Amino acid sequence: MENNQKITLGKNLRLTAIVLAVPLLLIIPLIAMQFTNEVKWSAADFAVGGTLLMSLGLGCEFILRRTRAIKLRLMFCAILIIIFFLIWAELAVGIFGSPFAGS
């Protein structure tokens, strides 16, 4: 197997792992809903959560494929992760006081 084929295979495996990780992460609240009334997610919550997680994963994958410098990769992925957590926290509890909090 040529070196180019190994690199392409590695990138495709990483992309496959991202796509498979999102539903696996969304199974956690689904299972929690079966055992407690503290977790109450609607279909829209799962859709938004899946969209956010997929955007984060694909965004990091895009950064890793387009950026060669390790410091830039780390910086851009860290910024993306911070944005993800800010959006997630805003939707969950409304840290910025928007009308969408907790809906």
Biopython code that builds the backbone (N, CA, C, O; Angstrom):
import numpy as np
from Bio.PDB.StructureBuilder import StructureBuilder

atoms = [
    (1, "MET", "N", (0.848, -1.174, 0.000)),
    (1, "MET", "CA", (0.000, 0.000, 0.000)),
    (1, "MET", "C", (0.894, 1.237, 0.000)),
    (1, "MET", "O", (1.826, 1.342, 0.796)),
    (2, "GLU", "N", (0.598, 2.163, -0.896)),
    (2, "GLU", "CA", (1.392, 3.385, -0.990)),
    (2, "GLU", "C", (1.124, 4.297, 0.193)),
    (2, "GLU", "O", (0.109, 4.171, 0.878)),
    (3, "ASN", "N", (2.052, 5.220, 0.424)),
    (3, "ASN", "CA", (1.929, 6.151, 1.535)),
    (3, "ASN", "C", (0.696, 7.044, 1.398)),
    (3, "ASN", "O", (0.028, 7.328, 2.392)),
    (4, "ASN", "N", (0.384, 7.493, 0.166)),
    (4, "ASN", "CA", (-0.798, 8.331, -0.073)),
    (4, "ASN", "C", (-2.077, 7.593, 0.285)),
    (4, "ASN", "O", (-3.001, 8.179, 0.849)),
    (5, "GLN", "N", (-2.133, 6.321, -0.039)),
    (5, "GLN", "CA", (-3.318, 5.530, 0.283)),
    (5, "GLN", "C", (-3.484, 5.386, 1.787)),
    (5, "GLN", "O", (-4.611, 5.408, 2.283)),
    (6, "LYS", "N", (-2.386, 5.238, 2.525)),
    (6, "LYS", "CA", (-2.453, 5.134, 3.981)),
    (6, "LYS", "C", (-2.971, 6.440, 4.590)),
    (6, "LYS", "O", (-3.781, 6.414, 5.518)),
    (7, "ILE", "N", (-2.512, 7.566, 4.077)),
    (7, "ILE", "CA", (-2.957, 8.861, 4.587)),
    (7, "ILE", "C", (-4.444, 9.041, 4.315)),
    (7, "ILE", "O", (-5.184, 9.472, 5.200)),
    (8, "THR", "N", (-4.892, 8.717, 3.106)),
    (8, "THR", "CA", (-6.304, 8.841, 2.759)),
    (8, "THR", "C", (-7.158, 7.917, 3.623)),
    (8, "THR", "O", (-8.228, 8.311, 4.087)),
    (9, "LEU", "N", (-6.690, 6.695, 3.838)),
    (9, "LEU", "CA", (-7.419, 5.748, 4.679)),
    (9, "LEU", "C", (-7.535, 6.266, 6.104)),
    (9, "LEU", "O", (-8.588, 6.134, 6.728)),
    (10, "GLY", "N", (-6.462, 6.853, 6.626)),
    (10, "GLY", "CA", (-6.490, 7.410, 7.973)),
    (10, "GLY", "C", (-7.473, 8.557, 8.103)),
    (10, "GLY", "O", (-8.182, 8.660, 9.104)),
    (11, "LYS", "N", (-7.523, 9.423, 7.095)),
    (11, "LYS", "CA", (-8.462, 10.547, 7.103)),
    (11, "LYS", "C", (-9.894, 10.050, 7.027)),
    (11, "LYS", "O", (-10.776, 10.580, 7.703)),
    (12, "ASN", "N", (-10.129, 9.044, 6.214)),
    (12, "ASN", "CA", (-11.483, 8.505, 6.085)),
    (12, "ASN", "C", (-11.921, 7.784, 7.358)),
    (12, "ASN", "O", (-13.095, 7.836, 7.725)),
    (13, "LEU", "N", (-10.996, 7.117, 8.028)),
    (13, "LEU", "CA", (-11.323, 6.471, 9.300)),
    (13, "LEU", "C", (-11.685, 7.502, 10.361)),
    (13, "LEU", "O", (-12.613, 7.296, 11.143)),
    (14, "ARG", "N", (-10.953, 8.611, 10.386)),
    (14, "ARG", "CA", (-11.242, 9.677, 11.336)),
    (14, "ARG", "C", (-12.616, 10.274, 11.061)),
    (14, "ARG", "O", (-13.370, 10.547, 11.995)),
    (15, "LEU", "N", (-12.945, 10.477, 9.800)),
    (15, "LEU", "CA", (-14.248, 11.018, 9.419)),
    (15, "LEU", "C", (-15.363, 10.040, 9.789)),
    (15, "LEU", "O", (-16.413, 10.455, 10.280)),
    (16, "THR", "N", (-15.143, 8.760, 9.558)),
    (16, "THR", "CA", (-16.119, 7.738, 9.935)),
    (16, "THR", "C", (-16.316, 7.714, 11.446)),
    (16, "THR", "O", (-17.442, 7.576, 11.925)),
    (17, "ALA", "N", (-15.232, 7.847, 12.195)),
    (17, "ALA", "CA", (-15.326, 7.861, 13.657)),
    (17, "ALA", "C", (-16.147, 9.050, 14.141)),
    (17, "ALA", "O", (-16.929, 8.921, 15.083)),
    (18, "ILE", "N", (-15.977, 10.193, 13.511)),
    (18, "ILE", "CA", (-16.750, 11.383, 13.884)),
    (18, "ILE", "C", (-18.230, 11.143, 13.638)),
    (18, "ILE", "O", (-19.062, 11.418, 14.502)),
    (19, "VAL", "N", (-18.556, 10.633, 12.467)),
    (19, "VAL", "CA", (-19.959, 10.408, 12.099)),
    (19, "VAL", "C", (-20.601, 9.357, 13.012)),
    (19, "VAL", "O", (-21.786, 9.464, 13.327)),
    (20, "LEU", "N", (-19.856, 8.364, 13.432)),
    (20, "LEU", "CA", (-20.406, 7.334, 14.320)),
    (20, "LEU", "C", (-20.458, 7.792, 15.780)),
    (20, "LEU", "O", (-21.297, 7.312, 16.543)),
    (21, "ALA", "N", (-19.584, 8.703, 16.172)),
    (21, "ALA", "CA", (-19.542, 9.159, 17.565)),
    (21, "ALA", "C", (-20.766, 9.997, 17.925)),
    (21, "ALA", "O", (-21.221, 9.961, 19.069)),
    (22, "VAL", "N", (-21.300, 10.744, 16.975)),
    (22, "VAL", "CA", (-22.433, 11.628, 17.276)),
    (22, "VAL", "C", (-23.648, 10.839, 17.767)),
    (22, "VAL", "O", (-24.162, 11.155, 18.840)),
    (23, "PRO", "N", (-24.133, 9.830, 17.037)),
    (23, "PRO", "CA", (-25.283, 9.085, 17.577)),
    (23, "PRO", "C", (-24.954, 8.342, 18.870)),
    (23, "PRO", "O", (-25.820, 8.186, 19.730)),
    (24, "LEU", "N", (-23.712, 7.884, 19.015)),
    (24, "LEU", "CA", (-23.338, 7.213, 20.259)),
    (24, "LEU", "C", (-23.408, 8.173, 21.444)),
    (24, "LEU", "O", (-23.828, 7.783, 22.534)),
    (25, "LEU", "N", (-23.002, 9.421, 21.239)),
    (25, "LEU", "CA", (-23.108, 10.416, 22.315)),
    (25, "LEU", "C", (-24.564, 10.771, 22.609)),
    (25, "LEU", "O", (-24.914, 11.048, 23.756)),
    (26, "LEU", "N", (-25.406, 10.765, 21.589)),
    (26, "LEU", "CA", (-26.809, 11.102, 21.789)),
    (26, "LEU", "C", (-27.592, 9.968, 22.450)),
    (26, "LEU", "O", (-28.704, 10.180, 22.934)),
    (27, "ILE", "N", (-27.022, 8.780, 22.470)),
    (27, "ILE", "CA", (-27.668, 7.670, 23.169)),
    (27, "ILE", "C", (-27.643, 7.902, 24.688)),
    (27, "ILE", "O", (-28.513, 7.406, 25.403)),
    (28, "ILE", "N", (-26.653, 8.651, 25.176)),
    (28, "ILE", "CA", (-26.525, 8.886, 26.622)),
    (28, "ILE", "C", (-27.776, 9.564, 27.183)),
    (28, "ILE", "O", (-28.354, 9.041, 28.136)),
    (29, "PRO", "N", (-28.226, 10.709, 26.639)),
    (29, "PRO", "CA", (-29.450, 11.295, 27.191)),
    (29, "PRO", "C", (-30.687, 10.431, 26.922)),
    (29, "PRO", "O", (-31.629, 10.443, 27.715)),
    (30, "LEU", "N", (-30.695, 9.692, 25.825)),
    (30, "LEU", "CA", (-31.820, 8.810, 25.529)),
    (30, "LEU", "C", (-31.965, 7.736, 26.599)),
    (30, "LEU", "O", (-33.072, 7.444, 27.052)),
    (31, "ILE", "N", (-30.850, 7.156, 26.995)),
    (31, "ILE", "CA", (-30.879, 6.149, 28.055)),
    (31, "ILE", "C", (-31.241, 6.792, 29.391)),
    (31, "ILE", "O", (-32.013, 6.226, 30.166)),
    (32, "ALA", "N", (-30.689, 7.965, 29.661)),
    (32, "ALA", "CA", (-30.984, 8.656, 30.919)),
    (32, "ALA", "C", (-32.469, 8.975, 31.040)),
    (32, "ALA", "O", (-33.014, 8.959, 32.144)),
    (33, "MET", "N", (-33.124, 9.260, 29.937)),
    (33, "MET", "CA", (-34.560, 9.557, 29.949)),
    (33, "MET", "C", (-35.379, 8.352, 30.400)),
    (33, "MET", "O", (-36.487, 8.512, 30.912)),
    (34, "GLN", "N", (-34.844, 7.152, 30.213)),
    (34, "GLN", "CA", (-35.564, 5.945, 30.592)),
    (34, "GLN", "C", (-35.539, 5.707, 32.100)),
    (34, "GLN", "O", (-36.394, 5.002, 32.636)),
    (35, "PHE", "N", (-34.552, 6.300, 32.784)),
    (35, "PHE", "CA", (-34.353, 6.008, 34.198)),
    (35, "PHE", "C", (-34.660, 7.170, 35.135)),
    (35, "PHE", "O", (-34.798, 6.962, 36.341)),
    (36, "THR", "N", (-34.770, 8.389, 34.607)),
    (36, "THR", "CA", (-35.003, 9.538, 35.474)),
    (36, "THR", "C", (-35.889, 10.568, 34.777)),
    (36, "THR", "O", (-35.921, 10.655, 33.549)),
    (37, "ASN", "N", (-36.592, 11.331, 35.572)),
    (37, "ASN", "CA", (-37.402, 12.416, 35.030)),
    (37, "ASN", "C", (-36.613, 13.717, 34.935)),
    (37, "ASN", "O", (-37.139, 14.729, 34.472)),
    (38, "GLU", "N", (-35.368, 13.697, 35.364)),
    (38, "GLU", "CA", (-34.517, 14.883, 35.318)),
    (38, "GLU", "C", (-34.105, 15.227, 33.889)),
    (38, "GLU", "O", (-33.851, 16.391, 33.581)),
    (39, "VAL", "N", (-34.038, 14.235, 33.025)),
    (39, "VAL", "CA", (-33.647, 14.448, 31.623)),
    (39, "VAL", "C", (-34.905, 14.370, 30.772)),
    (39, "VAL", "O", (-35.548, 13.324, 30.686)),
    (40, "LYS", "N", (-35.247, 15.488, 30.145)),
    (40, "LYS", "CA", (-36.452, 15.550, 29.300)),
    (40, "LYS", "C", (-36.081, 16.200, 27.974)),
    (40, "LYS", "O", (-36.213, 17.413, 27.811)),
    (41, "TRP", "N", (-35.621, 15.399, 27.038)),
    (41, "TRP", "CA", (-35.247, 15.917, 25.724)),
    (41, "TRP", "C", (-36.367, 15.624, 24.739)),
    (41, "TRP", "O", (-36.947, 14.539, 24.753)),
    (42, "SER", "N", (-36.669, 16.590, 23.886)),
    (42, "SER", "CA", (-37.622, 16.385, 22.800)),
    (42, "SER", "C", (-36.845, 15.998, 21.543)),
    (42, "SER", "O", (-35.614, 15.975, 21.537)),
    (43, "ALA", "N", (-37.579, 15.701, 20.497)),
    (43, "ALA", "CA", (-36.924, 15.385, 19.216)),
    (43, "ALA", "C", (-36.100, 16.573, 18.733)),
    (43, "ALA", "O", (-35.029, 16.396, 18.153)),
    (44, "ALA", "N", (-36.599, 17.781, 18.973)),
    (44, "ALA", "CA", (-35.867, 18.986, 18.570)),
    (44, "ALA", "C", (-34.552, 19.108, 19.338)),
    (44, "ALA", "O", (-33.545, 19.539, 18.777)),
    (45, "ASP", "N", (-34.555, 18.731, 20.615)),
    (45, "ASP", "CA", (-33.322, 18.767, 21.406)),
    (45, "ASP", "C", (-32.276, 17.815, 20.829)),
    (45, "ASP", "O", (-31.097, 18.155, 20.730)),
    (46, "PHE", "N", (-32.723, 16.623, 20.451)),
    (46, "PHE", "CA", (-31.797, 15.666, 19.840)),
    (46, "PHE", "C", (-31.288, 16.174, 18.496)),
    (46, "PHE", "O", (-30.116, 15.989, 18.165)),
    (47, "ALA", "N", (-32.155, 16.809, 17.726)),
    (47, "ALA", "CA", (-31.742, 17.347, 16.425)),
    (47, "ALA", "C", (-30.716, 18.466, 16.595)),
    (47, "ALA", "O", (-29.713, 18.507, 15.882)),
    (48, "VAL", "N", (-30.966, 19.362, 17.530)),
    (48, "VAL", "CA", (-30.024, 20.464, 17.772)),
    (48, "VAL", "C", (-28.711, 19.923, 18.327)),
    (48, "VAL", "O", (-27.634, 20.334, 17.895)),
    (49, "GLY", "N", (-28.799, 19.009, 19.274)),
    (49, "GLY", "CA", (-27.592, 18.405, 19.834)),
    (49, "GLY", "C", (-26.776, 17.682, 18.773)),
    (49, "GLY", "O", (-25.553, 17.815, 18.725)),
    (50, "GLY", "N", (-27.450, 16.919, 17.928)),
    (50, "GLY", "CA", (-26.763, 16.218, 16.848)),
    (50, "GLY", "C", (-26.119, 17.179, 15.861)),
    (50, "GLY", "O", (-25.001, 16.956, 15.396)),
    (51, "THR", "N", (-26.838, 18.247, 15.549)),
    (51, "THR", "CA", (-26.295, 19.251, 14.621)),
    (51, "THR", "C", (-25.064, 19.923, 15.214)),
    (51, "THR", "O", (-24.061, 20.113, 14.525)),
    (52, "LEU", "N", (-25.142, 20.283, 16.493)),
    (52, "LEU", "CA", (-23.989, 20.918, 17.148)),
    (52, "LEU", "C", (-22.785, 19.977, 17.205)),
    (52, "LEU", "O", (-21.665, 20.376, 16.889)),
    (53, "LEU", "N", (-23.019, 18.730, 17.608)),
    (53, "LEU", "CA", (-21.920, 17.769, 17.701)),
    (53, "LEU", "C", (-21.308, 17.467, 16.330)),
    (53, "LEU", "O", (-20.088, 17.389, 16.189)),
    (54, "MET", "N", (-22.173, 17.299, 15.323)),
    (54, "MET", "CA", (-21.667, 17.024, 13.983)),
    (54, "MET", "C", (-20.895, 18.221, 13.438)),
    (54, "MET", "O", (-19.863, 18.053, 12.789)),
    (55, "SER", "N", (-21.393, 19.427, 13.700)),
    (55, "SER", "CA", (-20.691, 20.636, 13.252)),
    (55, "SER", "C", (-19.320, 20.743, 13.900)),
    (55, "SER", "O", (-18.338, 21.091, 13.244)),
    (56, "LEU", "N", (-19.259, 20.438, 15.200)),
    (56, "LEU", "CA", (-17.973, 20.467, 15.895)),
    (56, "LEU", "C", (-17.009, 19.450, 15.298)),
    (56, "LEU", "O", (-15.863, 19.783, 14.997)),
    (57, "GLY", "N", (-17.462, 18.222, 15.127)),
    (57, "GLY", "CA", (-16.595, 17.175, 14.591)),
    (57, "GLY", "C", (-16.132, 17.460, 13.179)),
    (57, "GLY", "O", (-14.949, 17.320, 12.869)),
    (58, "LEU", "N", (-17.064, 17.862, 12.314)),
    (58, "LEU", "CA", (-16.688, 18.143, 10.931)),
    (58, "LEU", "C", (-15.853, 19.415, 10.820)),
    (58, "LEU", "O", (-14.988, 19.525, 9.951)),
    (59, "GLY", "N", (-16.118, 20.380, 11.711)),
    (59, "GLY", "CA", (-15.305, 21.592, 11.725)),
    (59, "GLY", "C", (-13.859, 21.295, 12.104)),
    (59, "GLY", "O", (-12.929, 21.805, 11.480)),
    (60, "CYS", "N", (-13.676, 20.472, 13.126)),
    (60, "CYS", "CA", (-12.312, 20.079, 13.506)),
    (60, "CYS", "C", (-11.651, 19.260, 12.402)),
    (60, "CYS", "O", (-10.458, 19.415, 12.142)),
    (61, "GLU", "N", (-12.410, 18.403, 11.763)),
    (61, "GLU", "CA", (-11.862, 17.618, 10.650)),
    (61, "GLU", "C", (-11.419, 18.539, 9.511)),
    (61, "GLU", "O", (-10.357, 18.332, 8.923)),
    (62, "PHE", "N", (-12.217, 19.540, 9.203)),
    (62, "PHE", "CA", (-11.861, 20.511, 8.165)),
    (62, "PHE", "C", (-10.567, 21.232, 8.536)),
    (62, "PHE", "O", (-9.679, 21.399, 7.700)),
    (63, "ILE", "N", (-10.471, 21.656, 9.794)),
    (63, "ILE", "CA", (-9.263, 22.348, 10.254)),
    (63, "ILE", "C", (-8.054, 21.433, 10.143)),
    (63, "ILE", "O", (-6.992, 21.866, 9.696)),
    (64, "LEU", "N", (-8.197, 20.175, 10.542)),
    (64, "LEU", "CA", (-7.077, 19.241, 10.483)),
    (64, "LEU", "C", (-6.632, 18.963, 9.050)),
    (64, "LEU", "O", (-5.446, 18.756, 8.795)),
    (65, "ARG", "N", (-7.571, 18.958, 8.126)),
    (65, "ARG", "CA", (-7.219, 18.689, 6.731)),
    (65, "ARG", "C", (-6.619, 19.900, 6.029)),
    (65, "ARG", "O", (-5.811, 19.744, 5.113)),
    (66, "ARG", "N", (-7.000, 21.102, 6.443)),
    (66, "ARG", "CA", (-6.567, 22.313, 5.745)),
    (66, "ARG", "C", (-5.370, 23.008, 6.367)),
    (66, "ARG", "O", (-4.733, 23.832, 5.712)),
    (67, "THR", "N", (-5.048, 22.695, 7.620)),
    (67, "THR", "CA", (-3.987, 23.399, 8.324)),
    (67, "THR", "C", (-2.835, 22.442, 8.604)),
    (67, "THR", "O", (-3.046, 21.331, 9.092)),
    (68, "ARG", "N", (-1.632, 22.872, 8.298)),
    (68, "ARG", "CA", (-0.460, 22.019, 8.505)),
    (68, "ARG", "C", (0.223, 22.287, 9.849)),
    (68, "ARG", "O", (0.717, 21.358, 10.488)),
    (69, "ALA", "N", (0.253, 23.532, 10.273)),
    (69, "ALA", "CA", (0.968, 23.891, 11.505)),
    (69, "ALA", "C", (0.188, 23.404, 12.727)),
    (69, "ALA", "O", (-1.012, 23.650, 12.859)),
    (70, "ILE", "N", (0.893, 22.716, 13.604)),
    (70, "ILE", "CA", (0.269, 22.145, 14.801)),
    (70, "ILE", "C", (-0.322, 23.238, 15.693)),
    (70, "ILE", "O", (-1.425, 23.075, 16.215)),
    (71, "LYS", "N", (0.393, 24.340, 15.872)),
    (71, "LYS", "CA", (-0.108, 25.418, 16.734)),
    (71, "LYS", "C", (-1.402, 25.997, 16.188)),
    (71, "LYS", "O", (-2.323, 26.287, 16.952)),
    (72, "LEU", "N", (-1.481, 26.168, 14.874)),
    (72, "LEU", "CA", (-2.717, 26.684, 14.277)),
    (72, "LEU", "C", (-3.856, 25.689, 14.424)),
    (72, "LEU", "O", (-4.990, 26.076, 14.708)),
    (73, "ARG", "N", (-3.560, 24.410, 14.232)),
    (73, "ARG", "CA", (-4.583, 23.382, 14.406)),
    (73, "ARG", "C", (-5.164, 23.430, 15.822)),
    (73, "ARG", "O", (-6.380, 23.418, 16.010)),
    (74, "LEU", "N", (-4.274, 23.485, 16.804)),
    (74, "LEU", "CA", (-4.711, 23.525, 18.192)),
    (74, "LEU", "C", (-5.517, 24.785, 18.490)),
    (74, "LEU", "O", (-6.545, 24.723, 19.164)),
    (75, "MET", "N", (-5.052, 25.923, 17.991)),
    (75, "MET", "CA", (-5.734, 27.182, 18.257)),
    (75, "MET", "C", (-7.127, 27.197, 17.629)),
    (75, "MET", "O", (-8.102, 27.547, 18.293)),
    (76, "PHE", "N", (-7.224, 26.821, 16.361)),
    (76, "PHE", "CA", (-8.509, 26.846, 15.674)),
    (76, "PHE", "C", (-9.487, 25.827, 16.275)),
    (76, "PHE", "O", (-10.668, 26.128, 16.445)),
    (77, "CYS", "N", (-9.002, 24.633, 16.594)),
    (77, "CYS", "CA", (-9.879, 23.628, 17.203)),
    (77, "CYS", "C", (-10.315, 24.067, 18.599)),
    (77, "CYS", "O", (-11.458, 23.828, 18.988)),
    (78, "ALA", "N", (-9.426, 24.704, 19.358)),
    (78, "ALA", "CA", (-9.792, 25.199, 20.689)),
    (78, "ALA", "C", (-10.864, 26.281, 20.578)),
    (78, "ALA", "O", (-11.810, 26.300, 21.365)),
    (79, "ILE", "N", (-10.722, 27.171, 19.617)),
    (79, "ILE", "CA", (-11.729, 28.208, 19.395)),
    (79, "ILE", "C", (-13.067, 27.578, 19.041)),
    (79, "ILE", "O", (-14.110, 27.994, 19.547)),
    (80, "LEU", "N", (-13.035, 26.574, 18.171)),
    (80, "LEU", "CA", (-14.260, 25.881, 17.778)),
    (80, "LEU", "C", (-14.918, 25.189, 18.967)),
    (80, "LEU", "O", (-16.141, 25.219, 19.097)),
    (81, "ILE", "N", (-14.133, 24.575, 19.823)),
    (81, "ILE", "CA", (-14.659, 23.892, 21.007)),
    (81, "ILE", "C", (-15.263, 24.905, 21.983)),
    (81, "ILE", "O", (-16.318, 24.652, 22.565)),
    (82, "ILE", "N", (-14.605, 26.041, 22.161)),
    (82, "ILE", "CA", (-15.138, 27.085, 23.045)),
    (82, "ILE", "C", (-16.472, 27.595, 22.515)),
    (82, "ILE", "O", (-17.421, 27.770, 23.280)),
    (83, "ILE", "N", (-16.546, 27.832, 21.215)),
    (83, "ILE", "CA", (-17.807, 28.278, 20.608)),
    (83, "ILE", "C", (-18.895, 27.230, 20.816)),
    (83, "ILE", "O", (-20.031, 27.567, 21.150)),
    (84, "PHE", "N", (-18.551, 25.964, 20.619)),
    (84, "PHE", "CA", (-19.502, 24.874, 20.836)),
    (84, "PHE", "C", (-20.054, 24.900, 22.254)),
    (84, "PHE", "O", (-21.267, 24.837, 22.450)),
    (85, "PHE", "N", (-19.163, 24.992, 23.253)),
    (85, "PHE", "CA", (-19.617, 24.984, 24.643)),
    (85, "PHE", "C", (-20.434, 26.225, 24.992)),
    (85, "PHE", "O", (-21.378, 26.137, 25.777)),
    (86, "LEU", "N", (-20.091, 27.364, 24.427)),
    (86, "LEU", "CA", (-20.882, 28.572, 24.675)),
    (86, "LEU", "C", (-22.294, 28.439, 24.112)),
    (86, "LEU", "O", (-23.266, 28.821, 24.765)),
    (87, "ILE", "N", (-22.404, 27.900, 22.911)),
    (87, "ILE", "CA", (-23.731, 27.696, 22.305)),
    (87, "ILE", "C", (-24.515, 26.668, 23.112)),
    (87, "ILE", "O", (-25.697, 26.870, 23.390)),
    (88, "TRP", "N", (-23.870, 25.572, 23.489)),
    (88, "TRP", "CA", (-24.533, 24.519, 24.264)),
    (88, "TRP", "C", (-25.026, 25.072, 25.599)),
    (88, "TRP", "O", (-26.161, 24.810, 25.997)),
    (89, "ALA", "N", (-24.183, 25.831, 26.291)),
    (89, "ALA", "CA", (-24.575, 26.396, 27.583)),
    (89, "ALA", "C", (-25.698, 27.413, 27.422)),
    (89, "ALA", "O", (-26.604, 27.472, 28.253)),
    (90, "GLU", "N", (-25.648, 28.205, 26.369)),
    (90, "GLU", "CA", (-26.705, 29.183, 26.131)),
    (90, "GLU", "C", (-28.039, 28.487, 25.891)),
    (90, "GLU", "O", (-29.064, 28.915, 26.422)),
    (91, "LEU", "N", (-28.036, 27.435, 25.106)),
    (91, "LEU", "CA", (-29.271, 26.706, 24.836)),
    (91, "LEU", "C", (-29.772, 25.960, 26.077)),
    (91, "LEU", "O", (-30.978, 25.794, 26.260)),
    (92, "ALA", "N", (-28.852, 25.514, 26.917)),
    (92, "ALA", "CA", (-29.244, 24.743, 28.097)),
    (92, "ALA", "C", (-29.758, 25.628, 29.233)),
    (92, "ALA", "O", (-30.822, 25.362, 29.793)),
    (93, "VAL", "N", (-29.018, 26.668, 29.572)),
    (93, "VAL", "CA", (-29.376, 27.461, 30.755)),
    (93, "VAL", "C", (-29.438, 28.959, 30.507)),
    (93, "VAL", "O", (-29.837, 29.702, 31.404)),
    (94, "GLY", "N", (-29.062, 29.427, 29.338)),
    (94, "GLY", "CA", (-29.171, 30.847, 29.024)),
    (94, "GLY", "C", (-28.148, 31.724, 29.707)),
    (94, "GLY", "O", (-28.520, 32.655, 30.421)),
    (95, "ILE", "N", (-26.872, 31.455, 29.510)),
    (95, "ILE", "CA", (-25.836, 32.252, 30.162)),
    (95, "ILE", "C", (-25.811, 33.695, 29.659)),
    (95, "ILE", "O", (-25.299, 34.578, 30.348)),
    (96, "PHE", "N", (-26.350, 33.940, 28.486)),
    (96, "PHE", "CA", (-26.394, 35.299, 27.945)),
    (96, "PHE", "C", (-27.778, 35.917, 28.046)),
    (96, "PHE", "O", (-27.972, 37.062, 27.639)),
    (97, "GLY", "N", (-28.744, 35.180, 28.582)),
    (97, "GLY", "CA", (-30.083, 35.709, 28.805)),
    (97, "GLY", "C", (-30.956, 35.759, 27.569)),
    (97, "GLY", "O", (-31.843, 36.609, 27.486)),
    (98, "SER", "N", (-30.737, 34.884, 26.612)),
    (98, "SER", "CA", (-31.584, 34.890, 25.414)),
    (98, "SER", "C", (-32.913, 34.204, 25.712)),
    (98, "SER", "O", (-33.014, 33.432, 26.665)),
    (99, "PRO", "N", (-33.936, 34.483, 24.897)),
    (99, "PRO", "CA", (-35.241, 33.850, 25.132)),
    (99, "PRO", "C", (-35.277, 32.364, 24.776)),
    (99, "PRO", "O", (-36.276, 31.697, 25.047)),
    (100, "PHE", "N", (-34.213, 31.835, 24.177)),
    (100, "PHE", "CA", (-34.182, 30.427, 23.767)),
    (100, "PHE", "C", (-33.701, 29.503, 24.869)),
    (100, "PHE", "O", (-33.739, 28.283, 24.706)),
    (101, "ALA", "N", (-33.258, 30.043, 25.968)),
    (101, "ALA", "CA", (-32.646, 29.245, 27.032)),
    (101, "ALA", "C", (-33.644, 28.271, 27.633)),
    (101, "ALA", "O", (-34.786, 28.613, 27.941)),
    (102, "GLY", "N", (-33.170, 27.049, 27.786)),
    (102, "GLY", "CA", (-33.956, 26.017, 28.461)),
    (102, "GLY", "C", (-35.181, 25.553, 27.728)),
    (102, "GLY", "O", (-36.032, 24.886, 28.317)),
    (103, "SER", "N", (-35.302, 25.886, 26.447)),
    (103, "SER", "CA", (-36.492, 25.446, 25.706)),
    (103, "SER", "C", (-36.314, 24.113, 25.075)),
    (103, "SER", "O", (-37.228, 23.612, 24.420)),
]
sb = StructureBuilder()
sb.init_structure("model")
sb.init_model(0)
sb.init_chain("A")
sb.init_seg("    ")
for serial, (resi, resn, name, xyz) in enumerate(atoms, 1):
    if name == "N":
        sb.init_residue(resn, " ", resi, " ")
    sb.init_atom(name, np.array(xyz, "f"), 0.0, 1.0, " ", f" {name:<3s}", serial, name[0])
structure = sb.get_structure()
